[in-house]
Amino acid sequence: MKQFDPAARGALEGVRVLDLARLVAGNTLGMVLADHGAEVVKVEPPEGDTLRAWKVKGVETAWKSWCRNKKSICLDLRNPEAQAVVRRLAGEAAIFVESFRPGVLERMGLAPEVLLAINPALVIVRISGWGQDGPYRHKPGFGTLVEGYSGFAAVNGFADREPVLPPMFMGDCYAGIYGAASATIALRHAEATGQGQVIDLSLIDPMLAVMDPQVANYRLTGQTKRRTGSRSTNTAPRNAYRCRDDSWVCLSSSTQGMTEKLLRAIDRPELIEDPRFRTNPDRLQHWQELDAIIGAFIGARDKAEVLAHFDAAGVTIGPIMDAADLLQDDYVAEREALIEVPDADMPGGVVPMHGMVPRLSATPGVLARPAPCLGEHNDEILGGVLGEAELARLKASGVVRAAAAAVRADA
């Protein structure tokens, strides 16, 4: 089990991020920066970030995973005095993140030009579904909509069934990762020149980026890519195959050499020179026949035997895992791709979550603190900016919610 170390330091130590964003995209962005040492201060409304409401058996599992290493203050941003506090905090921040619908920030007196007048070097990341300009700027936009709009759902699934949306937060996470990269790029410029800037981060743009070159291919062929299940339209064989024990494996032979290894491994070396399978274009034309041969070999054996056999032959194959498999997997544990950290809300007093991404040799990610309670850091963050008397007054008036007295479940 990994322990939190409040003294841990990362490459972004000294960078304060003022985070007004909600849900997954903004929290992914902030988590990447916080994992590498930035002081990410989440400005939450009295009801908390919407992510807190995504509970399983009463536990905020999503919040715990995406908001580790962050700090929380609780302000009622409908109040002009709270908006004034945000302006003061922005004066001391390096990065400012928000995910309101376009125009809301302006109505709160926090428009980019206002913030940049206070802090000319500020990097402002504006997350929205469809961007800050254009005909869709005022439309609500969740990741689900851009997963459909980008062309992803149209190519995901099987040809004889409906388009399939991803069962996870794909569009939001891509935006968050692109957002973290964009913020650090802009921060590099700000540190070199003193010039801040605004990053217009829509959810749709990253999804379109990862879907390329589908549009170029359409321009060339006049045909849209169709749903093919787990099969590839670029190489064959590539698919998911059922084993005798009803478990599944995934196999890909994207090079000629790998395909030849595979055919030898299933004791069918004569197929290497078979006109149906001699080259990749041949195999794409006859993929069903080839899949039937491979599927029969795999289907006659249990998963463990299949994996051991193909591994010994140097064939690119792997198990299709679920959450239960991942928790018991030696590779995942030894690499710390998944880690367990203390958490009194969870069975056994630990919560599993993903490890540090990316992995840096000289400045690895840090595990400084668990995801905060609502307003846990009111006194720490706001006390130095406002002073004791002013902070007490704003608490009494409800501008700052006095949630910092809450006791952490894992303290």
C-alpha positions as CSV (number, residue, x, y, z in Angstrom):
1,M,0.0,0.0,0.0
2,K,1.3,3.5,-0.9
3,Q,1.2,6.1,1.8
4,F,0.5,9.8,1.4
5,D,3.4,12.1,2.0
6,P,2.5,15.8,2.5
7,A,6.2,16.7,2.1
8,A,6.4,15.2,-1.4
9,R,7.5,17.6,-4.1
10,G,7.1,17.4,-7.9
11,A,8.3,19.2,-11.0
12,L,5.5,21.7,-10.8
13,E,6.2,22.7,-7.2
14,G,5.4,26.4,-6.7
15,V,2.7,26.5,-9.5
16,R,-0.7,27.4,-8.1
17,V,-3.7,26.3,-10.1
18,L,-7.1,27.9,-9.3
19,D,-9.6,25.4,-10.4
20,L,-13.3,26.4,-10.8
21,A,-14.0,23.5,-13.2
22,R,-16.5,20.6,-12.6
23,L,-16.9,17.0,-13.5
24,V,-14.3,14.9,-15.4
25,A,-12.5,17.0,-17.9
26,G,-11.4,19.8,-15.5
27,N,-10.7,17.3,-12.7
28,T,-8.5,15.2,-15.1
29,L,-6.6,18.3,-16.1
30,G,-6.1,19.3,-12.5
31,M,-5.1,15.8,-11.4
32,V,-2.3,15.6,-13.9
33,L,-0.9,18.9,-12.7
34,A,-1.4,18.0,-9.0
35,D,0.2,14.6,-9.4
36,H,3.3,16.4,-10.6
37,G,3.5,18.9,-7.7
38,A,1.2,21.8,-8.6
39,E,-0.9,23.2,-5.8
40,V,-4.4,22.7,-7.3
41,V,-7.0,24.7,-5.3
42,K,-10.5,23.6,-6.2
43,V,-13.1,26.3,-5.7
44,E,-16.2,24.4,-4.9
45,P,-19.8,25.6,-4.6
46,P,-21.7,24.9,-1.3
47,E,-23.0,21.6,-2.7
48,G,-19.6,20.6,-3.8
49,D,-18.2,19.6,-7.2
50,T,-20.8,17.5,-9.1
51,L,-18.2,14.7,-9.2
52,R,-18.8,14.2,-5.5
53,A,-22.4,13.0,-6.3
54,W,-21.1,10.1,-8.3
55,K,-21.2,7.6,-5.4
56,V,-21.0,3.8,-5.3
57,K,-22.5,2.4,-2.1
58,G,-22.3,5.9,-0.6
59,V,-18.5,6.3,-1.4
60,E,-17.2,9.1,-3.6
61,T,-15.0,6.8,-5.7
62,A,-14.7,9.1,-8.7
63,W,-13.9,12.1,-6.5
64,K,-11.2,10.1,-4.6
65,S,-9.5,9.0,-7.9
66,W,-9.6,12.3,-9.8
67,C,-9.1,14.7,-7.0
68,R,-6.2,13.3,-5.1
69,N,-3.4,15.7,-4.3
70,K,-5.7,18.7,-4.5
71,K,-7.0,21.3,-2.0
72,S,-10.6,22.5,-1.6
73,I,-12.1,25.8,-0.6
74,C,-15.8,26.4,-0.6
75,L,-17.3,29.7,-1.9
76,D,-20.8,30.7,-2.9
77,L,-19.9,32.2,-6.3
78,R,-23.4,33.6,-6.7
79,N,-22.3,36.2,-4.2
80,P,-20.3,39.2,-5.5
81,E,-18.0,39.0,-2.5
82,A,-17.1,35.5,-3.4
83,Q,-16.3,36.6,-6.9
84,A,-14.1,39.3,-5.5
85,V,-12.2,36.6,-3.5
86,V,-11.6,34.6,-6.7
87,R,-10.1,37.7,-8.3
88,R,-7.7,38.1,-5.4
89,L,-6.8,34.5,-5.6
90,A,-6.3,34.7,-9.4
91,G,-3.7,37.4,-8.7
92,E,-1.5,34.8,-7.0
93,A,-2.2,31.9,-9.4
94,A,-0.2,30.7,-12.4
95,I,-3.1,28.8,-14.0
96,F,-6.9,29.4,-13.9
97,V,-9.3,26.6,-15.0
98,E,-13.1,26.9,-15.5
99,S,-15.8,24.9,-17.2
100,F,-18.8,27.1,-17.1
101,R,-21.0,27.5,-20.2
102,P,-19.5,30.3,-22.3
103,G,-20.6,33.7,-20.9
104,V,-21.0,32.6,-17.3
105,L,-17.5,33.6,-16.3
106,E,-18.1,37.1,-17.8
107,R,-21.3,37.5,-15.9
108,M,-19.5,36.8,-12.6
109,G,-17.0,39.6,-13.3
110,L,-14.3,37.1,-14.0
111,A,-13.8,37.5,-17.7
112,P,-10.3,36.7,-19.1
113,E,-9.6,40.4,-19.7
114,V,-10.4,41.2,-16.0
115,L,-8.2,38.3,-14.7
116,L,-5.3,39.2,-17.1
117,A,-5.5,42.8,-16.0
118,I,-4.9,41.6,-12.4
119,N,-2.3,39.0,-13.4
120,P,-0.9,39.5,-16.9
121,A,1.0,36.2,-16.8
122,L,-2.1,34.1,-15.9
123,V,-2.8,31.0,-18.0
124,I,-6.6,30.7,-18.4
125,V,-8.0,27.3,-19.5
126,R,-11.7,27.5,-20.5
127,I,-13.3,24.1,-20.9
128,S,-16.6,23.8,-22.7
129,G,-18.5,21.3,-24.8
130,W,-18.3,23.2,-28.1
131,G,-15.8,26.0,-27.6
132,Q,-16.0,29.7,-26.8
133,D,-17.1,30.8,-30.2
134,G,-19.1,29.5,-33.1
135,P,-22.8,28.6,-33.5
136,Y,-22.8,25.9,-30.8
137,R,-21.0,28.0,-28.1
138,H,-24.2,28.3,-25.9
139,K,-25.2,24.7,-26.2
140,P,-24.7,22.4,-23.2
141,G,-22.1,19.8,-24.0
142,F,-21.1,16.6,-22.1
143,G,-18.6,14.0,-23.3
144,T,-21.4,11.8,-24.5
145,L,-22.4,14.3,-27.2
146,V,-18.9,14.8,-28.6
147,E,-18.3,11.0,-28.6
148,G,-21.3,10.9,-31.0
149,Y,-20.5,14.0,-32.9
150,S,-16.9,13.2,-33.5
151,G,-17.6,10.1,-35.4
152,F,-16.4,7.7,-32.7
153,A,-19.8,6.1,-32.0
154,A,-20.4,5.6,-35.7
155,V,-17.4,3.3,-36.0
156,N,-17.7,1.6,-32.6
157,G,-19.6,-1.7,-32.3
158,F,-20.8,-4.2,-34.8
159,A,-22.2,-3.6,-38.3
160,D,-25.5,-5.3,-37.6
161,R,-26.2,-3.4,-34.4
162,E,-26.5,0.2,-33.1
163,P,-23.6,2.6,-32.8
164,V,-21.9,2.1,-29.3
165,L,-21.0,5.0,-27.0
166,P,-18.0,4.3,-24.8
167,P,-18.7,3.0,-21.3
168,M,-16.3,5.4,-19.7
169,F,-15.5,9.2,-19.9
170,M,-13.5,9.1,-23.1
171,G,-14.2,12.6,-24.4
172,D,-13.8,14.2,-21.0
173,C,-10.5,12.4,-20.2
174,Y,-9.0,13.2,-23.6
175,A,-9.9,16.9,-23.1
176,G,-8.4,16.8,-19.6
177,I,-5.1,15.3,-20.8
178,Y,-4.9,17.8,-23.8
179,G,-5.8,20.5,-21.3
180,A,-2.9,19.6,-19.0
181,A,-0.5,19.6,-21.9
182,S,-1.9,23.0,-23.2
183,A,-1.6,24.6,-19.7
184,T,2.0,23.6,-19.3
185,I,2.9,24.8,-22.8
186,A,1.3,28.1,-22.1
187,L,3.0,28.2,-18.6
188,R,6.3,27.8,-20.3
189,H,5.6,30.8,-22.5
190,A,4.3,32.8,-19.5
191,E,7.4,32.1,-17.5
192,A,9.7,33.1,-20.4
193,T,7.8,36.3,-21.4
194,G,5.4,37.3,-18.6
195,Q,2.6,37.0,-21.0
196,G,-0.5,34.9,-20.1
197,Q,-3.1,33.7,-22.5
198,V,-6.5,32.0,-22.9
199,I,-6.8,28.4,-23.9
200,D,-10.1,27.6,-25.6
201,L,-10.5,23.9,-24.8
202,S,-13.6,22.3,-26.2
203,L,-14.5,18.6,-25.7
204,I,-15.0,18.1,-29.4
205,D,-11.5,19.2,-30.6
206,P,-9.5,16.4,-28.8
207,M,-12.0,13.8,-29.9
208,L,-11.7,14.8,-33.5
209,A,-7.9,14.8,-33.1
210,V,-7.8,11.2,-31.9
211,M,-10.2,10.1,-34.6
212,D,-7.9,11.1,-37.5
213,P,-7.4,10.2,-40.3
214,Q,-11.0,9.1,-40.8
215,V,-11.9,12.3,-42.7
216,A,-8.9,12.1,-45.0
217,N,-9.7,8.5,-45.7
218,Y,-13.2,9.4,-46.6
219,R,-12.0,12.1,-49.0
220,L,-9.8,9.6,-50.7
221,T,-12.3,6.7,-51.0
222,G,-15.7,8.4,-50.8
223,Q,-16.7,5.7,-48.2
224,T,-17.2,6.1,-44.5
225,K,-15.6,3.6,-42.1
226,R,-18.1,1.0,-41.0
227,R,-18.5,-0.7,-37.6
228,T,-16.4,-3.9,-37.6
229,G,-16.5,-5.0,-33.9
230,S,-13.0,-5.8,-32.6
231,R,-11.7,-6.5,-36.1
232,S,-9.4,-4.0,-37.8
233,T,-9.9,-2.6,-41.3
234,N,-6.1,-2.0,-41.6
235,T,-4.6,-5.4,-40.6
236,A,-5.6,-9.0,-40.3
237,P,-5.8,-11.0,-38.2
238,R,-6.9,-8.8,-35.3
239,N,-9.8,-9.6,-33.1
240,A,-11.1,-10.9,-29.7
241,Y,-11.4,-14.6,-29.4
242,R,-13.3,-16.8,-27.0
243,C,-11.4,-19.6,-25.1
244,R,-12.8,-22.9,-24.1
245,D,-13.4,-21.7,-20.5
246,D,-15.5,-18.8,-21.8
247,S,-12.8,-16.2,-21.1
248,W,-11.5,-14.0,-23.9
249,V,-8.2,-13.0,-25.4
250,C,-7.2,-10.3,-27.9
251,L,-4.7,-10.9,-30.7
252,S,-3.1,-8.7,-33.2
253,S,-0.6,-9.5,-36.0
254,S,0.1,-6.2,-37.5
255,T,3.2,-7.2,-39.4
256,Q,4.0,-9.9,-41.9
257,G,6.6,-11.5,-39.5
258,M,4.1,-11.6,-36.7
259,T,1.5,-13.3,-38.9
260,E,3.9,-15.9,-39.9
261,K,4.8,-16.6,-36.3
262,L,1.1,-16.9,-35.5
263,L,0.4,-19.4,-38.3
264,R,3.4,-21.5,-37.2
265,A,2.1,-21.4,-33.6
266,I,-1.3,-22.8,-34.6
267,D,0.5,-25.6,-36.6
268,R,-0.6,-24.2,-40.0
269,P,2.7,-23.1,-41.6
270,E,1.3,-24.0,-45.0
271,L,-1.0,-21.0,-44.7
272,I,1.9,-18.6,-45.0
273,E,2.0,-19.3,-48.8
274,D,-1.8,-19.7,-49.1
275,P,-2.9,-17.1,-51.7
276,R,-5.8,-16.1,-49.4
277,F,-3.4,-15.2,-46.6
278,R,0.0,-14.5,-48.2
279,T,-0.1,-10.7,-47.7
280,N,-2.0,-8.3,-45.5
281,P,-4.3,-7.2,-48.3
282,D,-5.0,-10.8,-49.0
283,R,-5.8,-11.5,-45.4
284,L,-8.1,-8.5,-45.2
285,Q,-10.1,-9.9,-48.1
286,H,-10.4,-13.3,-46.4
287,W,-10.5,-12.3,-42.8
288,Q,-13.5,-14.4,-42.0
289,E,-11.8,-17.6,-43.1
290,L,-8.6,-16.8,-41.2
291,D,-10.5,-15.8,-38.1
292,A,-12.4,-19.1,-38.2
293,I,-9.1,-21.0,-38.3
294,I,-7.5,-19.0,-35.4
295,G,-10.8,-19.0,-33.4
296,A,-11.0,-22.8,-33.7
297,F,-7.5,-23.2,-32.3
298,I,-8.1,-20.8,-29.4
299,G,-11.6,-22.1,-28.7
300,A,-10.3,-25.6,-28.1
301,R,-8.1,-24.5,-25.2
302,D,-8.5,-22.6,-21.9
303,K,-7.2,-19.1,-21.5
304,A,-4.1,-20.0,-19.5
305,E,-3.0,-22.6,-22.0
306,V,-3.6,-20.2,-24.9
307,L,-1.6,-17.4,-23.4
308,A,1.3,-19.6,-22.4
309,H,1.4,-21.2,-25.9
310,F,1.4,-18.0,-27.8
311,D,3.7,-16.2,-25.4
312,A,6.3,-19.0,-25.9
313,A,6.0,-18.5,-29.7
314,G,6.5,-14.7,-29.4
315,V,3.0,-14.0,-30.7
316,T,1.3,-10.7,-29.7
317,I,-1.6,-11.9,-27.6
318,G,-3.1,-10.8,-24.3
319,P,-6.0,-11.5,-21.9
320,I,-9.2,-9.3,-22.0
321,M,-9.3,-8.2,-18.3
322,D,-12.0,-6.9,-16.1
323,A,-11.8,-5.0,-12.8
324,A,-11.6,-8.2,-10.8
325,D,-8.7,-9.5,-12.9
326,L,-6.8,-6.2,-12.7
327,L,-6.9,-6.2,-8.9
328,Q,-5.2,-9.7,-8.9
329,D,-2.7,-9.1,-11.7
330,D,1.0,-9.3,-10.8
331,Y,2.1,-7.1,-13.7
332,V,-0.3,-4.3,-12.8
333,A,0.8,-4.5,-9.1
334,E,4.5,-4.6,-9.8
335,R,4.4,-1.8,-12.2
336,E,2.2,0.2,-9.8
337,A,-0.1,0.9,-12.7
338,L,-2.8,0.5,-10.0
339,I,-2.0,1.5,-6.5
340,E,-3.8,1.2,-3.1
341,V,-3.9,4.1,-0.7
342,P,-5.4,4.5,2.8
343,D,-9.1,5.3,2.9
344,A,-11.3,4.6,5.9
345,D,-14.5,4.7,3.7
346,M,-13.4,1.6,1.8
347,P,-13.4,-2.1,2.7
348,G,-10.1,-3.0,4.3
349,G,-9.2,0.7,4.7
350,V,-7.7,1.1,1.3
351,V,-8.9,2.4,-2.1
352,P,-7.4,1.3,-5.4
353,M,-6.7,3.8,-8.1
354,H,-4.5,4.3,-11.1
355,G,-0.8,5.1,-10.5
356,M,1.2,8.0,-11.8
357,V,0.9,8.9,-15.5
358,P,3.2,9.9,-17.1
359,R,6.3,8.3,-15.6
360,L,9.2,10.7,-15.3
361,S,12.7,9.4,-14.2
362,A,14.1,12.5,-12.5
363,T,10.8,14.0,-11.3
364,P,8.3,11.2,-10.7
365,G,4.7,12.0,-9.7
366,V,3.9,12.6,-6.1
367,L,1.3,11.3,-3.7
368,A,0.9,14.1,-1.3
369,R,-2.7,14.0,0.0
370,P,-6.0,12.2,-0.5
371,A,-8.9,14.0,-2.2
372,P,-10.1,16.8,0.0
373,C,-13.2,17.2,2.0
374,L,-15.4,20.1,0.9
375,G,-13.8,23.3,2.0
376,E,-11.1,21.5,3.9
377,H,-8.5,24.1,3.0
378,N,-10.5,27.3,3.6
379,D,-8.4,28.5,6.4
380,E,-5.0,27.5,4.8
381,I,-5.7,29.1,1.4
382,L,-8.0,32.0,2.3
383,G,-6.5,33.0,5.6
384,G,-3.3,34.3,4.1
385,V,-5.2,36.2,1.4
386,L,-8.0,37.7,3.4
387,G,-6.7,37.8,7.0
388,E,-8.4,36.3,10.0
389,A,-11.0,39.0,10.6
390,E,-12.2,39.1,6.9
391,L,-12.3,35.3,6.6
392,A,-14.4,35.1,9.8
393,R,-16.8,37.7,8.4
394,L,-17.2,35.9,5.1
395,K,-17.8,32.6,6.9
396,A,-20.4,34.2,9.1
397,S,-22.2,35.7,6.0
398,G,-22.1,32.4,4.1
399,V,-19.8,33.6,1.4
400,V,-17.2,31.1,2.6
401,R,-18.8,27.9,3.8
402,A,-17.3,26.7,7.0
403,A,-16.8,23.1,5.9
404,A,-13.2,23.1,6.9
405,A,-14.1,21.8,10.3
406,A,-15.3,18.5,8.8
407,V,-13.2,15.6,10.0
408,R,-11.6,13.5,7.3
409,A,-12.8,9.9,7.2
410,D,-9.3,8.8,6.6
411,A,-7.5,11.2,8.9
